[in-house]
Amino acid sequence: MQNGAQVYRNAFALTPYPLNYLAPDEMIIGVVQSALNSGIRTNQSRYLMFGDNSYSQIGLGAISPILFAPSEIVIPNKRIAYVSRDVGLGSNPATLVITDGCTYSGPAISFVLLPCKPGQLYAAGCGSMYGMGDGTTTDRAYFSGPISLPAGTGYTVEIANAGNDYLVLQSTGKLYAWGKNSYGQLGDGTLTASATPKAVDVSTNSALYQKFVVMIRCAQYHCMALTSENGLVGWGYDNSGALSYGNTAVNRNYPVASLKGSIGSALIADVQALSLFSMVLTGKSL
């Protein structure tokens, strides 16, 4: 990072990246990381990615299967607000991004044309496993969208994608998912793949019944969600116990309550869903 910090590569040599790809007054304020890609976010609302680009999932066209230097994610006349935290994970990688919904013009996209529609969702990369969310299985070398979500569901505030399944959190606290669904990762009560967003089950049978979701995390075969009531919910692959739903180790295609009170009244501050297990970071008691 600039102004007192650096971005490093090679854990053994700790060689800093050169910062000549940043403007003189530009600073790195965040890092995006995954199994196959890394990237940075700057204070000028730019995301620069590097690493695997075998499916053009960085959305810059088929320029190279590997990007060694940071390359900016660009959607014409749009400003990127959020990049999926699991970019490139799995055998068929796709990248999802949220734009701030405004349309910009000018060389520095600094002039805003109103009105804005916040939280618009775009995708690039491998579509063969339904990653584009547009009803097709077509690969996209450039970002396409916005992906259509049902009216009245608000705007997209968070993305969790891993492997061949994609989950988004809406401003209304509701969840929508699409993808391969081999183990019930879509959480819609089926094992049927979907190329368009489907609502995660919130029926009376679901642990998300009348709940408001505030955080989502996905691994390659399961997903976790944190509710506004400090409740942890999971669905998908559970043969390794990743859902923490008792001792059943049974896959679930709808949301079930996780942890079963094992952390008492402790506040859950963060959640991580990893390949075959999950973790929570707790804080003070409620």
Secondary structure, DSSP 8 states (H G I E B T S, - for coil): -TTT---EE-TTT-EE---TTS-TT--EEEEEE-SSEEEEEETTS-EEEEEE-TT-TTSB-SS-SEEEEEEE---TT--EEEE-TTTT-SSS-EEEEEE-S-EEESTTS-EEES-----EEEEEE--TTSTT-SSS---EEEEE------TTS--EEEEEEETTEEEEEETTS-EEEEE--TTSTT-SSS---EEEEEE---STTSTTTT--EEEEEE-SSEEEEEETTS-EEEEE--TTSTT--TT----EEEEEE-STTTTTTEEEEEEEE-SS-EEEEEEEE-
